Amino acid sequence: MDGRFFLFYKFRTMRMGTDDAEHREFQRRYIRGQPDSNQGDDQRPAYKLRADDRVTRVGRVLRRTKPR
């Protein structure tokens, strides 16, 4: 920051080394425009899985409290 070193922490919200096949299939359906692929609403569309098993418990809290 301003040419100085600083300490910061990075938290992972997803487990490492897990299978992402379900997410890839969701993205394929979304790109094709299939109506069941958008799990959001008119105000805020969702471009990712709502209930992703790869997200950790702490990750759910971090994602829920992130600034929008």
C-alpha positions in Angstrom: 0.0 0.0 0.0 1.6 3.3 -1.1 4.8 1.3 -1.7 4.8 -0.2 1.8 4.3 -3.8 2.8 1.3 -4.6 4.8 -0.3 -7.7 6.4 -3.6 -9.0 5.3 -5.5 -12.3 5.8 -7.2 -14.2 3.0 -9.9 -16.6 3.9 -11.0 -19.4 1.6 -14.7 -19.9 1.3 -14.6 -23.2 -0.5 -12.9 -26.6 0.2 -9.9 -27.4 -1.9 -9.6 -30.4 -4.1 -13.3 -31.0 -4.5 -15.2 -32.0 -7.7 -16.6 -29.0 -9.6 -18.7 -31.0 -12.1 -22.0 -29.8 -10.7 -20.9 -26.2 -11.0 -19.7 -26.7 -14.6 -23.0 -28.2 -15.6 -24.9 -25.3 -14.0 -22.8 -22.9 -16.0 -23.4 -24.8 -19.3 -27.2 -24.6 -18.6 -26.9 -20.9 -17.8 -25.0 -20.1 -21.0 -27.5 -22.1 -23.1 -30.3 -19.9 -21.5 -32.2 -22.7 -19.9 -34.8 -21.1 -17.5 -34.0 -23.4 -14.5 -30.4 -22.3 -14.5 -31.0 -18.8 -13.1 -31.7 -19.4 -9.4 -32.0 -15.7 -8.5 -34.9 -13.3 -9.0 -35.6 -10.3 -11.3 -33.8 -7.9 -9.0 -30.6 -9.9 -8.4 -29.9 -12.9 -10.8 -27.7 -15.7 -9.4 -24.8 -16.8 -11.6 -23.7 -19.5 -9.2 -25.1 -22.4 -7.3 -27.2 -21.4 -4.3 -26.5 -24.6 -2.3 -22.9 -25.5 -3.3 -21.5 -28.4 -1.2 -18.0 -27.1 -1.7 -18.6 -24.0 0.5 -17.4 -24.3 4.1 -19.4 -23.2 7.1 -17.2 -20.2 7.7 -17.4 -19.5 3.9 -21.2 -19.3 4.1 -20.9 -16.6 6.8 -18.3 -14.7 4.9 -20.3 -14.8 1.7 -23.5 -13.8 3.5 -21.8 -10.8 5.2 -19.8 -9.5 2.2 -20.4 -6.0 1.0 -22.4 -5.8 -2.2 
